[in-house]
Amino acid sequence: MKQNKENVVFCLSSLDSLQAQLISMGVIPTLVRLLGVHSQNTALTEMCLIAFGNLAELESSKEQFASTNIAEELVRLFRKQVEHEKKEMIFEVLAPLAEN
């Protein structure tokens, strides 16, 4: 059941029509908490990064991202990563956040 919930959040975060609903429901702080608590879970970490990547450039998400410690979590995760591909995923999320 947990895997199904993760897949739903991942799928929904990539659909334009539902992104605003996810943001208004507070998905960003929830994903940041999941990332911090479960950073050892590779599948969950990847799901969070993909969702963040899909949501980071939306104007409506800026306030929620600003109210979290997402930058600190991503930098911490970046430093721990040994895989180049994962570091690249983290950087792709950090870049639009840095612009905001």
Stockholm file with secondary structure:
# STOCKHOLM 1.0

chainA/1-100         MKQNKENVVFCLSSLDSLQAQLISMGVIPTLVRLLGVHSQNTALTEMCLIAFGNLAELESSKEQFASTNIAEELVRLFRKQVEHEKKEMIFEVLAPLAEN
#=GR chainA/1-100 SS CHHHHHHHHHHHHTCHHHHHHHHHTTHHHHHHHHHHHCTTCHHHHHHHHHHHHHHTTCGGGHHHHHTSCHHHHHHHHHHHCCCHHHHHHHHHHHHHHHHC
#=GC SS_cons         CHHHHHHHHHHHHTCHHHHHHHHHTTHHHHHHHHHHHCTTCHHHHHHHHHHHHHHTTCGGGHHHHHTSCHHHHHHHHHHHCCCHHHHHHHHHHHHHHHHC
//
